[in-house]
Amino acid sequence: MTSADIGDFHSTKAPSEAMSAVQAFMSNSDPFAIQEKASLPKVEAELKEDRSPLSPAANAAITEQALQDAVDMLDKLPEKTWEQRLKDVGIDKAEARTIIDAILSVGYYEKAYQLTAKTQVVFRTRRFDHQERVQRAIERDSPQYMGTVSLIMTKYNLAASLSQMGKTKFELDEDEKYTKSFAFISKLPFMLFNILIQKLSKFDQLVMTVMDEGALENF
């Protein structure tokens, strides 16, 4: 743009129009502006490429590798001995042998847990025929959801293990006597039912640890 051109702007155009024309010219002459405009399509293309989703095969490979890494980490952990596992559930070998002796000689083992300062609950190990009882109940009810199956198993297990609660005792060996404990827990308040389930879970974990593979060899 020559001085004559600028003079023309002053003479023939309004000041605002002249200034706009000069700014437009300067912006088009700015090498950085030209470079930025030229690079935008390339940058947008790179962004689109970076944001493209992974293929199903790539996702599967990443998932498989993550699972393998988790398994490898578990394999590197030192395996606990039977004595160490007993310590985790709060007993020693002498008490574990007492539990094993009760199961082998009497047919069951019982343990009391404190609910309140004045109330105890006593749990008993379940017999194999109870597992058949649970299986029949699931087949009879034909539940459609795993949550319902879990609830059936929880109620039946609690009823079969509840030997005593407070001063109320239950006989668990026969089906007709078992139904009394089942009717009892079915009428419990929801929060109390949950507390009993938590206590029973600790009891089951204790017994499973004591009777773990190789336990009888240590008996």
N, CA, C and O of each residue as an XYZ file, in Angstrom:
876
protein
N       0.868     -1.191      0.000
C       0.000      0.000      0.000
C       0.899      1.234      0.000
O       1.755      1.378      0.872
N       0.701      2.150     -1.003
C       1.532      3.350     -1.165
C       0.940      4.495     -0.385
O      -0.178      4.426      0.125
N       1.746      5.580     -0.307
C       1.249      6.770      0.391
C       0.042      7.341     -0.332
O      -0.850      7.924      0.285
N       0.025      7.167     -1.641
C      -1.125      7.653     -2.401
C      -2.375      6.891     -2.037
O      -3.467      7.453     -1.952
N      -2.190      5.552     -1.815
C      -3.349      4.733     -1.441
C      -3.889      5.168     -0.096
O      -5.099      5.253      0.115
N      -2.926      5.453      0.843
C      -3.365      5.892      2.163
C      -4.080      7.219      2.064
O      -5.063      7.466      2.763
N      -3.565      8.090      1.166
C      -4.226      9.373      0.960
C      -5.632      9.181      0.451
O      -6.548      9.903      0.847
N      -5.810      8.197     -0.438
C      -7.145      7.919     -0.952
C      -8.085      7.526      0.155
O      -9.253      7.915      0.150
N      -7.574      6.730      1.141
C      -8.422      6.317      2.260
C      -8.892      7.536      3.032
O     -10.061      7.636      3.406
N      -7.970      8.463      3.267
C      -8.322      9.652      4.034
C      -9.305     10.532      3.279
O     -10.131     11.228      3.869
N      -9.190     10.478      1.939
C      -9.996     11.416      1.166
C     -11.335     10.842      0.750
O     -12.321     11.574      0.655
N     -11.384      9.524      0.497
C     -12.602      8.965     -0.087
C     -13.395      8.103      0.870
O     -14.572      7.858      0.603
N     -12.818      7.614      1.994
C     -13.512      6.703      2.893
C     -13.683      7.355      4.243
O     -12.902      8.229      4.618
N     -14.681      6.945      4.967
C     -14.874      7.411      6.336
C     -13.731      6.889      7.178
O     -13.158      5.848      6.854
N     -13.375      7.599      8.277
C     -12.232      7.165      9.107
C     -12.357      5.737      9.580
O     -11.369      5.003      9.556
N     -13.504      5.322      9.998
C     -13.651      3.961     10.517
C     -13.444      2.938      9.417
O     -12.832      1.896      9.653
N     -13.935      3.209      8.233
C     -13.759      2.276      7.128
C     -12.298      2.204      6.725
O     -11.799      1.126      6.403
N     -11.606      3.333      6.736
C     -10.188      3.356      6.374
C      -9.381      2.553      7.373
O      -8.518      1.770      6.977
N      -9.642      2.728      8.653
C      -8.916      1.986      9.681
C      -9.156      0.490      9.538
O      -8.222     -0.297      9.696
N     -10.376      0.083      9.243
C     -10.691     -1.331      9.075
C      -9.934     -1.906      7.897
O      -9.445     -3.034      7.958
N      -9.836     -1.149      6.840
C      -9.131     -1.630      5.663
C      -7.652     -1.805      5.952
O      -7.047     -2.787      5.522
N      -7.046     -0.832      6.697
C      -5.624     -0.932      7.055
C      -5.385     -2.147      7.937
O      -4.422     -2.886      7.730
N      -6.272     -2.364      8.937
C      -6.099     -3.507      9.843
C      -6.227     -4.818      9.080
O      -5.500     -5.772      9.355
N      -7.138     -4.866      8.133
C      -7.307     -6.089      7.347
C      -6.069     -6.365      6.529
O      -5.622     -7.507      6.416
N      -5.513     -5.296      5.953
C      -4.296     -5.464      5.163
C      -3.145     -5.943      6.022
O      -2.412     -6.851      5.631
N      -2.976     -5.330      7.214
C      -1.876     -5.700      8.102
C      -2.013     -7.140      8.580
O      -1.019     -7.858      8.679
N      -3.233     -7.564      8.874
C      -3.403     -8.937      9.347
C      -3.089     -9.930      8.251
O      -2.544    -11.000      8.521
N      -3.426     -9.591      7.010
C      -3.107    -10.492      5.901
C      -1.632    -10.495      5.594
O      -1.115    -11.451      5.016
N      -0.938     -9.418      5.982
C       0.491     -9.339      5.725
C       1.308     -9.927      6.855
O       2.521    -10.087      6.711
N       0.660    -10.267      8.014
C       1.366    -10.794      9.174
C       1.775    -12.235      8.910
O       0.900    -13.088      8.755
N       3.077    -12.545      8.853
C       3.513    -13.920      8.534
C       3.055    -14.916      9.589
O       2.777    -16.069      9.260
N       2.968    -14.487     10.885
C       2.538    -15.413     11.940
C       1.076    -15.783     11.762
O       0.678    -16.930     11.966
N       0.262    -14.762     11.365
C      -1.154    -15.042     11.139
C      -1.330    -15.992      9.976
O      -2.152    -16.907     10.033
N      -0.554    -15.776      8.910
C      -0.637    -16.647      7.733
C      -0.232    -18.065      8.097
O      -0.861    -19.032      7.666
N       0.852    -18.185      8.916
C       1.332    -19.512      9.318
C       0.294    -20.223     10.175
O       0.068    -21.423     10.018
N      -0.347    -19.466     11.100
C      -1.349    -20.057     11.986
C      -2.525    -20.591     11.183
O      -3.014    -21.695     11.423
N      -2.983    -19.760     10.195
C      -4.102    -20.199      9.376
C      -3.739    -21.427      8.572
O      -4.566    -22.320      8.388
N      -2.523    -21.478      8.099
C      -2.103    -22.605      7.279
C      -1.980    -23.884      8.090
O      -2.205    -24.976      7.569
N      -1.617    -23.755      9.385
C      -1.375    -24.941     10.201
C      -2.640    -25.492     10.840
O      -2.628    -26.626     11.317
N      -3.745    -24.724     10.869
C      -4.970    -25.175     11.539
C      -5.496    -26.490     10.988
O      -5.801    -27.383     11.778
N      -5.620    -26.659      9.667
C      -6.125    -27.949      9.172
C      -5.270    -29.124      9.623
O      -5.808    -30.188      9.929
N      -3.943    -28.957      9.670
C      -3.045    -30.027     10.080
C      -3.239    -30.376     11.545
O      -3.289    -31.548     11.918
N      -3.349    -29.319     12.388
C      -3.538    -29.552     13.822
C      -4.862    -30.250     14.073
O      -4.926    -31.198     14.856
N      -5.938    -29.782     13.405
C      -7.242    -30.401     13.586
C      -7.215    -31.854     13.159
O      -7.843    -32.702     13.793
N      -6.487    -32.152     12.081
C      -6.397    -33.534     11.613
C      -5.677    -34.402     12.636
O      -6.077    -35.541     12.875
N      -4.599    -33.862     13.250
C      -3.850    -34.617     14.253
C      -4.705    -34.890     15.485
O      -4.662    -35.977     16.062
N      -5.506    -33.854     15.888
C      -6.369    -34.043     17.052
C      -7.408    -35.127     16.792
O      -7.673    -35.973     17.647
N      -7.991    -35.086     15.594
C      -8.972    -36.107     15.265
C      -8.335    -37.488     15.274
O      -8.959    -38.454     15.713
N      -7.103    -37.592     14.796
C      -6.414    -38.877     14.773
C      -6.126    -39.361     16.185
O      -6.281    -40.549     16.468
N      -5.700    -38.444     17.100
C      -5.365    -38.814     18.468
C      -6.590    -39.244     19.251
O      -6.499    -40.103     20.128
N      -7.758    -38.641     18.935
C      -8.962    -38.930     19.693
C      -9.742    -40.116     19.145
O     -10.790    -40.459     19.691
N      -9.268    -40.740     18.098
C      -9.989    -41.863     17.528
C      -9.990    -43.026     18.502
O      -8.957    -43.294     19.116
N     -11.120    -43.741     18.675
C     -11.201    -44.832     19.645
C     -10.317    -45.999     19.251
O     -10.024    -46.213     18.075
N      -9.891    -46.764     20.280
C      -9.086    -47.943     20.009
C      -9.952    -49.016     19.366
O     -11.158    -49.082     19.606
N      -9.344    -49.830     18.570
C     -10.076    -50.926     17.954
C     -10.411    -51.967     19.010
O      -9.742    -52.011     20.042
N     -11.431    -52.819     18.791
C     -11.749    -53.880     19.752
C     -10.564    -54.781     20.048
O     -10.384    -55.221     21.183
N      -9.756    -55.058     19.038
C      -8.584    -55.914     19.252
C      -7.581    -55.246     20.189
O      -6.992    -55.904     21.046
N      -7.388    -53.921     20.022
C      -6.454    -53.202     20.891
C      -6.966    -53.167     22.321
O      -6.203    -53.374     23.265
N      -8.271    -52.900     22.481
C      -8.866    -52.904     23.827
C      -8.727    -54.257     24.487
O      -8.399    -54.341     25.671
N      -8.973    -55.318     23.736
C      -8.857    -56.674     24.280
C      -7.426    -56.964     24.703
O      -7.198    -57.593     25.736
N      -6.464    -56.510     23.912
C      -5.054    -56.747     24.239
C      -4.664    -56.021     25.520
O      -3.944    -56.571     26.353
N      -5.144    -54.770     25.683
C      -4.842    -54.005     26.895
C      -5.458    -54.674     28.111
O      -4.807    -54.798     29.149
N      -6.724    -55.112     27.990
C      -7.402    -55.780     29.106
C      -6.696    -57.072     29.476
O      -6.486    -57.350     30.657
N      -6.332    -57.856     28.489
C      -5.645    -59.125     28.744
C      -4.304    -58.893     29.429
O      -3.921    -59.645     30.326
N      -3.595    -57.857     29.008
C      -2.304    -57.560     29.619
C      -2.473    -57.121     31.064
O      -1.674    -57.495     31.923
N      -3.532    -56.309     31.350
C      -3.787    -55.866     32.722
C      -4.112    -57.039     33.627
O      -3.652    -57.092     34.768
N      -4.908    -57.988     33.123
C      -5.231    -59.181     33.906
C      -3.996    -60.021     34.162
O      -3.797    -60.535     35.263
N      -3.167    -60.158     33.136
C      -1.941    -60.942     33.288
C      -1.003    -60.304     34.302
O      -0.361    -61.005     35.085
N      -0.921    -58.974     34.291
C      -0.081    -58.269     35.260
C      -0.584    -58.503     36.684
O       0.212    -58.680     37.607
N      -1.916    -58.505     36.862
C      -2.491    -58.735     38.187
C      -2.202    -60.147     38.669
O      -1.876    -60.354     39.837
N      -2.324    -61.135     37.757
C      -2.027    -62.526     38.120
C      -0.551    -62.683     38.476
O      -0.214    -63.357     39.449
N       0.328    -62.062     37.690
C       1.762    -62.149     37.971
C       2.093    -61.555     39.328
O       2.946    -62.075     40.048
N       1.412    -60.454     39.682
C       1.658    -59.821     40.976
C       1.233    -60.744     42.122
O       1.929    -60.856     43.132
N       0.070    -61.410     41.950
C      -0.401    -62.339     42.983
C       0.542    -63.533     43.119
O       0.784    -64.017     44.224
N       1.073    -64.005     41.990
C       1.973    -65.148     42.025
C       3.265    -64.831     42.780
O       3.894    -65.723     43.351
N       3.652    -63.555     42.777
C       4.887    -63.164     43.439
C       4.729    -63.019     44.954
O       5.715    -62.988     45.690
N       3.449    -62.928     45.419
C       3.219    -62.797     46.847
C       3.555    -64.101     47.555
O       3.177    -65.168     47.073
N       4.241    -64.048     48.664
C       4.576    -65.279     49.390
C       3.329    -65.949     49.937
O       2.462    -65.273     50.491
N       3.218    -67.263     49.794
C       2.051    -68.001     50.278
C       2.128    -68.143     51.793
O       3.172    -68.499     52.340
N       1.008    -67.860     52.468
C       0.981    -67.936     53.922
C       0.873    -69.384     54.374
O       0.227    -70.204     53.722
N       1.504    -69.686     55.485
C       1.392    -71.013     56.076
C       0.055    -71.149     56.792
O      -0.650    -70.164     57.014
N      -0.285    -72.397     57.152
C      -1.527    -72.638     57.878
C      -1.531    -71.883     59.210
O      -2.556    -71.327     59.605
N      -0.408    -71.863     59.889
C      -0.300    -71.139     61.159
C      -0.530    -69.646     60.978
O      -1.168    -69.007     61.815
N      -0.013    -69.091     59.891
C      -0.204    -67.667     59.628
C      -1.664    -67.348     59.316
O      -2.182    -66.313     59.734
N      -2.320    -68.239     58.582
C      -3.741    -68.025     58.277
C      -4.592    -68.145     59.538
O      -5.581    -67.429     59.694
N      -4.207    -69.052     60.439
C      -4.916    -69.156     61.715
C      -4.780    -67.858     62.507
O      -5.734    -67.401     63.137
N      -3.602    -67.279     62.468
C      -3.376    -66.019     63.180
C      -4.252    -64.913     62.604
O      -4.723    -64.046     63.341
N      -4.469    -64.939     61.312
C      -5.293    -63.916     60.663
C      -6.737    -63.948     61.170
O      -7.400    -62.913     61.230
N      -7.223    -65.147     61.538
C      -8.599    -65.257     62.034
C      -8.659    -65.275     63.557
O      -9.724    -65.474     64.141
N      -7.507    -65.064     64.198
C      -7.492    -64.843     65.642
C      -7.397    -66.068     66.527
O      -7.781    -66.009     67.695
N      -6.893    -67.187     65.999
C      -6.722    -68.372     66.841
C      -5.328    -68.961     66.632
O      -4.610    -68.587     65.706
N      -4.964    -69.895     67.521
C      -3.678    -70.570     67.392
C      -3.903    -72.040     67.035
O      -5.041    -72.471     66.852
N      -2.816    -72.807     66.938
C      -2.920    -74.204     66.523
C      -3.673    -75.042     67.550
O      -4.393    -75.970     67.180
N      -3.519    -74.730     68.826
C      -4.203    -75.502     69.867
C      -5.721    -75.373     69.729
O      -6.443    -76.367     69.821
N      -6.203    -74.145     69.508
C      -7.643    -73.949     69.343
C      -8.127    -74.560     68.042
O      -9.237    -75.090     67.982
N      -7.311    -74.495     67.001
C      -7.679    -75.105     65.724
C      -7.832    -76.614     65.879
O      -8.750    -77.205     65.309
N      -6.957    -77.232     66.631
C      -7.070    -78.682     66.859
C      -8.329    -79.017     67.645
O      -8.934    -80.064     67.415
N      -8.735    -78.151     68.567
C      -9.977    -78.357     69.321
C     -11.183    -78.331     68.386
O     -12.105    -79.134     68.528
N     -11.167    -77.407     67.433
C     -12.261    -77.298     66.453
C     -12.318    -78.537     65.572
O     -13.392    -79.092     65.342
N     -11.170    -78.965     65.083
C     -11.117    -80.157     64.232
C     -11.603    -81.379     65.005
O     -12.349    -82.198     64.469
N     -11.183    -81.503     66.258
C     -11.580    -82.635     67.089
C     -13.094    -82.656     67.281
O     -13.708    -83.722     67.226
N     -13.709    -81.481     67.508
C     -15.162    -81.410     67.696
C     -15.897    -81.836     66.429
O     -16.887    -82.564     66.502
N     -15.420    -81.389     65.272
C     -16.085    -81.725     64.009
C     -15.969    -83.213     63.708
O     -16.920    -83.825     63.220
N     -14.813    -83.796     63.995
C     -14.601    -85.213     63.691
C     -15.298    -86.133     64.689
O     -15.763    -87.208     64.311
N     -15.377    -85.736     65.925
C     -15.936    -86.614     66.955
C     -17.429    -86.386     67.200
O     -18.189    -87.350     67.288
N     -17.860    -85.126     67.312
C     -19.262    -84.811     67.604
C     -20.070    -84.611     66.320
O     -21.270    -84.882     66.281
N     -19.409    -84.142     65.290
C     -20.096    -83.892     64.027
C     -20.328    -82.423     63.753
O     -20.777    -82.062     62.666
N     -20.031    -81.567     64.720
C     -20.194    -80.122     64.510
C     -19.348    -79.370     65.535
O     -18.859    -79.935     66.513
N     -19.197    -78.078     65.271
C     -18.479    -77.186     66.182
C     -19.329    -75.953     66.395
O     -19.938    -75.444     65.454
N     -19.375    -75.466     67.632
C     -20.151    -74.278     67.960
C     -19.255    -73.204     68.566
O     -18.279    -73.496     69.257
N     -19.615    -71.952     68.288
C     -18.873    -70.824     68.840
C     -19.843    -69.689     69.153
O     -20.750    -69.396     68.373
N     -19.638    -69.057     70.305
C     -20.502    -67.954     70.735
C     -19.883    -66.615     70.350
O     -18.669    -66.431     70.441
N     -20.733    -65.680     69.917
C     -20.327    -64.315     69.601
C     -21.211    -63.355     70.404
O     -22.407    -63.589     70.582
N     -20.602    -62.285     70.875
C     -21.322    -61.312     71.691
C     -22.081    -60.334     70.797
O     -21.495    -59.697     69.922
N     -23.394    -60.221     71.024
C     -24.189    -59.224     70.314
C     -24.270    -57.937     71.115
O     -24.002    -56.852     70.599
N     -24.643    -58.067     72.389
C     -24.678    -56.941     73.318
C     -23.990    -57.389     74.600
O     -23.475    -58.504     74.683
N     -23.987    -56.512     75.599
C     -23.356    -56.873     76.869
C     -24.051    -58.060     77.530
O     -23.432    -58.781     78.313
N     -25.338    -58.272     77.222
C     -26.101    -59.330     77.884
C     -26.573    -60.430     76.935
O     -27.147    -61.426     77.373
N     -26.332    -60.251     75.641
C     -26.880    -61.201     74.664
C     -25.777    -61.795     73.796
O     -24.940    -61.082     73.243
N     -25.802    -63.123     73.693
C     -24.878    -63.842     72.830
C     -25.653    -64.565     71.735
O     -26.837    -64.870     71.874
N     -24.947    -64.825     70.648
C     -25.480    -65.677     69.595
C     -24.483    -66.819     69.396
O     -23.273    -66.597     69.370
N     -24.996    -68.034     69.257
C     -24.147    -69.219     69.095
C     -24.382    -69.790     67.702
O     -25.519    -70.057     67.312
N     -23.296    -69.973     66.957
C     -23.375    -70.559     65.621
C     -22.817    -71.967     65.633
O     -21.908    -72.286     66.400
N     -23.379    -72.812     64.763
C     -22.941    -74.193     64.621
C     -22.583    -74.455     63.159
O     -23.212    -73.914     62.251
N     -21.575    -75.281     62.946
C     -21.224    -75.656     61.577
C     -22.378    -76.420     60.942
O     -23.093    -77.155     61.623
N     -22.554    -76.246     59.649
C     -23.669    -76.856     58.927
C     -23.295    -78.219     58.361
O     -22.150    -78.450     57.973
N     -24.270    -79.116     58.318
C     -24.049    -80.445     57.776
C     -24.216    -80.426     56.260
O     -24.726    -79.463     55.686
N     -23.771    -81.524     55.619
C     -23.857    -81.584     54.157
C     -25.301    -81.616     53.683
O     -25.607    -81.058     52.629
N     -26.204    -82.258     54.435
C     -27.590    -82.324     53.968
C     -28.240    -80.948     53.909
O     -29.250    -80.762     53.230
N     -27.659    -79.984     54.622
C     -28.177    -78.616     54.506
C     -27.915    -78.063     53.111
O     -28.740    -77.323     52.575
N     -26.782    -78.410     52.521
C     -26.482    -77.956     51.161
C     -27.530    -78.471     50.185
O     -27.932    -77.766     49.260
N     -27.970    -79.717     50.401
C     -29.034    -80.260     49.557
C     -30.344    -79.506     49.777
O     -31.111    -79.295     48.838
N     -30.593    -79.105     51.016
C     -31.797    -78.337     51.340
C     -31.797    -76.995     50.607
O     -32.820    -76.573     50.069
N     -30.651    -76.338     50.593
C     -30.538    -75.056     49.886
C     -30.738    -75.252     48.387
O     -31.420    -74.464     47.733
N     -30.136    -76.312     47.851
C     -30.270    -76.587     46.419
C     -31.726    -76.825     46.034
O     -32.178    -76.344     44.995
N     -32.451    -77.551     46.849
C     -33.869    -77.802     46.565
C     -34.666    -76.499     46.596
O     -35.562    -76.294     45.777
N     -34.335    -75.617     47.546
C     -35.049    -74.336     47.650
C     -34.816    -73.482     46.415
O     -35.745    -72.844     45.919
N     -33.591    -73.462     45.916
C     -33.279    -72.666     44.719
C     -33.997    -73.242     43.503
O     -34.532    -72.495     42.684
N     -34.008    -74.571     43.386
C     -34.689    -75.193     42.251
C     -36.196    -74.986     42.333
O     -36.856    -74.823     41.307
N     -36.741    -74.991     43.540
C     -38.178    -74.802     43.714
C     -38.605    -73.370     43.387
O     -39.620    -73.160     42.723
N     -37.829    -72.386     43.854
C     -38.202    -70.979     43.657
C     -37.830    -70.456     42.274
O     -38.422    -69.489     41.795
N     -36.855    -71.088     41.635
C     -36.395    -70.677     40.301
C     -36.168    -69.167     40.208
O     -36.786    -68.510     39.371
N     -35.306    -68.608     41.040
C     -35.069    -67.151     41.011
C     -34.446    -66.716     39.687
O     -33.674    -67.452     39.072
N     -34.799    -65.503     39.263
C     -34.308    -64.981     37.990
C     -33.046    -64.131     38.145
O     -32.359    -63.860     37.159
N     -32.737    -63.709     39.369
C     -31.605    -62.809     39.572
C     -30.638    -63.399     40.603
O     -31.050    -64.103     41.524
N     -29.359    -63.102     40.433
C     -28.343    -63.605     41.351
C     -28.541    -63.043     42.754
O     -28.212    -63.703     43.740
N     -29.080    -61.823     42.848
C     -29.341    -61.247     44.154
C     -30.346    -62.073     44.933
O     -30.219    -62.221     46.149
N     -31.353    -62.618     44.241
C     -32.346    -63.462     44.897
C     -31.729    -64.780     45.332
O     -32.027    -65.276     46.418
N     -30.873    -65.351     44.497
C     -30.167    -66.592     44.862
C     -29.324    -66.360     46.112
O     -29.313    -67.187     47.024
N     -28.619    -65.234     46.148
C     -27.782    -64.907     47.298
C     -28.612    -64.764     48.569
O     -28.197    -65.216     49.636
N     -29.779    -64.137     48.461
C     -30.645    -63.963     49.631
C     -31.157    -65.310     50.142
O     -31.199    -65.537     51.351
N     -31.544    -66.198     49.234
C     -32.007    -67.532     49.637
C     -30.905    -68.270     50.387
O     -31.147    -68.836     51.453
N     -29.698    -68.266     49.833
C     -28.581    -68.965     50.464
C     -28.262    -68.361     51.833
O     -27.977    -69.085     52.787
N     -28.311    -67.024     51.921
C     -27.998    -66.348     53.180
C     -28.992    -66.724     54.269
O     -28.594    -67.042     55.390
N     -30.283    -66.690     53.947
C     -31.313    -67.021     54.935
C     -31.216    -68.474     55.374
O     -31.295    -68.769     56.567
N     -31.047    -69.377     54.425
C     -30.974    -70.796     54.764
C     -29.717    -71.112     55.578
O     -29.769    -71.915     56.510
N     -28.599    -70.491     55.235
C     -27.364    -70.732     55.983
C     -27.463    -70.211     57.412
O     -27.026    -70.869     58.356
N     -28.041    -69.022     57.560
C     -28.194    -68.461     58.898
C     -29.121    -69.332     59.747
O     -28.832    -69.601     60.912
N     -30.225    -69.765     59.161
C     -31.168    -70.605     59.905
C     -30.542    -71.940     60.291
O     -30.837    -72.468     61.363
N     -29.689    -72.489     59.445
C     -29.061    -73.780     59.718
C     -27.899    -73.671     60.699
O     -27.480    -74.677     61.271
N     -27.373    -72.460     60.902
C     -26.234    -72.276     61.809
C     -26.627    -71.670     63.145
O     -25.842    -71.703     64.092
N     -27.834    -71.117     63.236
C     -28.252    -70.418     64.458
C     -28.661    -71.435     65.525
O     -29.803    -71.892     65.560
N     -27.719    -71.774     66.379
C     -27.979    -72.748     67.443
C     -28.657    -72.117     68.648
O     -29.476    -72.747     69.317
N     -28.307    -70.867     68.914
C     -28.903    -70.177     70.066
C     -28.760    -68.677     69.883
O     -27.756    -68.190     69.363
N     -29.794    -67.946     70.325
C     -29.733    -66.491     70.360
C     -30.367    -66.034     71.659
O     -31.562    -66.227     71.879
N     -29.567    -65.432     72.511
C     -30.041    -65.104     73.846
C     -30.390    -66.372     74.597
O     -29.550    -67.260     74.739
N     -31.614    -66.467     75.077
C     -32.067    -67.663     75.788
C     -32.821    -68.634     74.888
O     -33.242    -69.702     75.333
N     -32.992    -68.260     73.616
C     -33.729    -69.102     72.675
C     -32.780    -70.074     71.987
O     -31.814    -69.666     71.342
N     -33.072    -71.382     72.133
C     -32.243    -72.410     71.511
C     -33.006    -73.077     70.366
O     -34.234    -73.162     70.370
N     -32.230    -73.546     69.391
C     -32.832    -74.187     68.225
C     -32.186    -75.545     67.991
O     -30.977    -75.706     68.157
N     -33.002    -76.517     67.604
C     -32.506    -77.823     67.189
C     -32.464    -77.830     65.663
O     -33.466    -77.552     65.004
N     -31.316    -78.144     65.122
C     -31.096    -77.921     63.696
C     -30.960    -79.190     62.873
O     -30.785    -79.115     61.657
N     -31.036    -80.350     63.502
C     -30.715    -81.581     62.786
C     -31.791    -82.004     61.790
O     -31.472    -82.481     60.702
N     -33.074    -81.832     62.156
C     -34.156    -82.312     61.306
C     -34.881    -81.143     60.645
O     -34.920    -80.035     61.179
N     -35.455    -81.413     59.472
C     -36.096    -80.358     58.688
C     -37.214    -79.668     59.451
O     -37.318    -78.442     59.421
N     -38.063    -80.451     60.146
C     -39.197    -79.845     60.830
C     -38.753    -78.971     61.994
O     -39.440    -78.013     62.346
N     -37.598    -79.296     62.602
C     -37.066    -78.456     63.676
C     -36.307    -77.257     63.101
O     -36.271    -76.179     63.694
N     -35.704    -77.473     61.935
C     -34.978    -76.392     61.262
C     -35.928    -75.261     60.871
O     -35.542    -74.092     60.886
N     -37.154    -75.601     60.526
C     -38.105    -74.573     60.103
C     -38.387    -73.562     61.213
O     -38.778    -72.430     60.929
N     -38.197    -73.951     62.455
C     -38.424    -73.016     63.560
C     -37.384    -71.898     63.536
O     -37.727    -70.728     63.707
N     -36.123    -72.250     63.325
C     -35.085    -71.220     63.241
C     -35.270    -70.369     61.996
O     -34.997    -69.169     62.016
N     -35.738    -70.991     60.898
C     -35.976    -70.236     59.657
C     -37.084    -69.221     59.866
O     -36.967    -68.075     59.433
N     -38.176    -69.638     60.535
C     -39.282    -68.712     60.816
C     -38.828    -67.597     61.750
O     -39.281    -66.458     61.631
N     -37.935    -67.926     62.678
C     -37.439    -66.941     63.645
C     -36.654    -65.839     62.942
O     -36.912    -64.657     63.171
N     -35.692    -66.210     62.084
C     -34.861    -65.190     61.429
C     -35.659    -64.395     60.401
O     -35.318    -63.249     60.106
N     -36.724    -64.994     59.847
C     -37.524    -64.294     58.845
C     -38.274    -63.118     59.449
O     -38.679    -62.208     58.726
N     -38.466    -63.123     60.765
C     -39.195    -62.049     61.438
C     -38.272    -61.063     62.148
O     -38.741    -60.154     62.832
N     -36.960    -61.241     61.988
C     -36.015    -60.341     62.657
C     -36.007    -58.969     62.003
O     -36.274    -58.858     60.807
N     -35.705    -57.917     62.770
C     -35.501    -56.595     62.168
C     -34.353    -56.647     61.161
O     -33.398    -57.405     61.329
N     -34.460    -55.838     60.126
C     -33.481    -55.867     59.034
C     -32.048    -55.647     59.538
O     -31.135    -56.367     59.135
N     -31.849    -54.657     60.415
C     -30.500    -54.352     60.901
C     -29.935    -55.505     61.730
O     -28.748    -55.815     61.623
N     -30.760    -56.140     62.547
C     -30.299    -57.271     63.343
C     -29.950    -58.455     62.449
O     -28.976    -59.165     62.700
N     -30.741    -58.662     61.415
C     -30.445    -59.726     60.445
C     -29.066    -59.501     59.821
O     -28.279    -60.440     59.700
N     -28.778    -58.270     59.430
C     -27.477    -57.960     58.825
C     -26.329    -58.180     59.800
O     -25.270    -58.670     59.406
N     -26.523    -57.827     61.061
C     -25.481    -58.034     62.071
C     -25.197    -59.523     62.240
O     -24.040    -59.934     62.332
N     -26.254    -60.326     62.280
C     -26.077    -61.772     62.406
C     -25.343    -62.355     61.203
O     -24.521    -63.260     61.345
N     -25.645    -61.833     60.026
C     -24.960    -62.301     58.812
C     -23.463    -61.981     58.892
O     -22.633    -62.806     58.511
N     -23.120    -60.800     59.380
C     -21.709    -60.435     59.528
C     -20.999    -61.358     60.519
O     -19.864    -61.774     60.284
N     -21.668    -61.672     61.623
C     -21.089    -62.584     62.615
C     -20.926    -63.984     62.025
O     -19.907    -64.640     62.237
N     -21.934    -64.433     61.286
C     -21.862    -65.751     60.670
C     -20.738    -65.821     59.642
O     -20.078    -66.852     59.512
N     -20.520    -64.743     58.922
C     -19.436    -64.710     57.938
C     -18.083    -64.907     58.616
O     -17.227    -65.625     58.098
N     -17.888    -64.276     59.763
C     -16.639    -64.465     60.524
C     -16.499    -65.913     60.991
O     -15.412    -66.489     60.940
N     -17.608    -66.492     61.444
C     -17.597    -67.878     61.901
C     -17.240    -68.829     60.758
O     -16.406    -69.720     60.920
N     -17.876    -68.633     59.606
C     -17.586    -69.489     58.450
C     -16.136    -69.359     58.004
O     -15.497    -70.352     57.659
N     -15.617    -68.131     58.011
C     -14.231    -67.910     57.619
C     -13.281    -68.614     58.581
O     -12.269    -69.176     58.162
N     -13.603    -68.583     59.854
C     -12.796    -69.267     60.863
C     -12.751    -70.766     60.599
O     -11.677    -71.366     60.580
N     -13.918    -71.368     60.396
C     -13.984    -72.813     60.184
C     -13.298    -73.213     58.885
O     -12.581    -74.212     58.846
N     -13.509    -72.447     57.826
C     -12.869    -72.767     56.545
C     -11.353    -72.690     56.651
O     -10.644    -73.497     56.050
N     -10.855    -71.722     57.413
C      -9.407    -71.601     57.588
C      -8.861    -72.794     58.374
O      -7.818    -73.350     58.029
N      -9.570    -73.176     59.426
C      -9.130    -74.316     60.243
C      -9.128    -75.598     59.418
O      -8.206    -76.407     59.522
N     -10.164    -75.782     58.598
C     -10.296    -77.008     57.807
C      -9.697    -76.870     56.416
O     -10.049    -77.627     55.512
N      -8.814    -75.931     56.239
C      -8.196    -75.700     54.946
C      -7.395    -76.934     54.519
O      -7.119    -77.826     55.322
N      -7.036    -76.957     53.246
C      -6.283    -78.089     52.710
C      -5.006    -78.326     53.506
O      -4.212    -77.411     53.721
N      -4.829    -79.540     53.926
C      -3.641    -79.900     54.705
C      -3.840    -79.758     56.204
O      -2.942    -80.079     56.982
N      -5.034    -79.268     56.628
C      -5.271    -79.059     58.059
C      -5.241    -80.374     58.826
O      -4.670    -80.451     59.913
N      -5.862    -81.415     58.255
C      -5.910    -82.695     58.957
C      -4.525    -83.306     59.106
O      -4.281    -84.086     60.027
N      -3.625    -82.954     58.204
C      -2.254    -83.455     58.327
C      -1.561    -82.833     59.536
O      -0.626    -83.410     60.091
N      -2.031    -81.643     59.941
C      -1.451    -80.971     61.097
C      -2.181    -81.340     62.400
O      -1.810    -80.901     63.489
N      -3.224    -82.158     62.249
C      -4.057    -82.484     63.408
C      -3.359    -83.532     64.283
O      -3.902    -83.939     65.311
